[in-house]
């Protein structure tokens, strides 16, 4: 995942998933599917048409930036 617009980390999923887009204003910790093929972790507000996947609860922009750092990161998604 890479930084984009000083508001998010975004990365390709390598596949396309079904979408359920709605107009959303993001907040820190929102986990978003963008255009069916990108995974996004938001750390600042943005309003657009997205599919909400989940939320990292009880986090702030500053905490996410400290955890994710600057530059590229690898994020692994898994289902139990």
N, C-alpha and C positions, 0 to 999 in steps of 0.2 A: 504494500500500500504506500502511496505517496501523498505528500501534502498538496492541497489544492485550495487556493484562495484564502489561506490563513483561517479557514473555518472547518476543515475536515481532512480526514485521511480517506483515500479512495483507492480501490484496487479491483482488477478484473476477477471474475469468478471462474472464467474458463468454460462457462456454459450459460445458457439462458434459462431463467426460472419464470414460472407464471407470475404475473403482476396483479396487484390489486391497488392501483394508484389512487391517491386522493391528495387534495391540496393540504400540505402540512407546513407548519413553521417549526423548524427543528430547534431543539435545545441541547445542551451538553449531554452527551451520553446516548443520543438517539442512534439506533442501528437501522440503516436504510438500504433497501434494494433500489438501485437507480437504473432505469431503462431495462430491467430484467437481467442485466449481466454484470453489474458492478456492486460491490459491497462498500458501504460508506459508514464511517464512525464520525459523527458530528461533535465538534466542541464549541460551536458558535451558532447563532441563529441563521437560518436560511429558509425562505419560503419558496416552495416549488411543488410539483406533482410527483410524489414518491409512493413506494410501498414500504410501510413501516414493518420492520422485522422484530424489533425489540427495543430494550432500553437498559443501559447501565445505570442502575439506581444510585442515588446519593453520591453523585460525582459532580465536579465543577470543571470548567474549562481549564483552569490551572492544573488540577490533578490529572486530567487527561493529557495535557501537553507534557507534564513531567513524566508520565508513564509511557506515552508513545514517542516522545522526543521529536527532534526535527529530522527531516530526511525520510528515507524509505524504511519501512518495517514489514515484517512478516507476521500475519495474523492467521491462526489456524482455527477453523470452525469445525465443531464436531457435534454429533447428536448421540445422546445416551438412550 
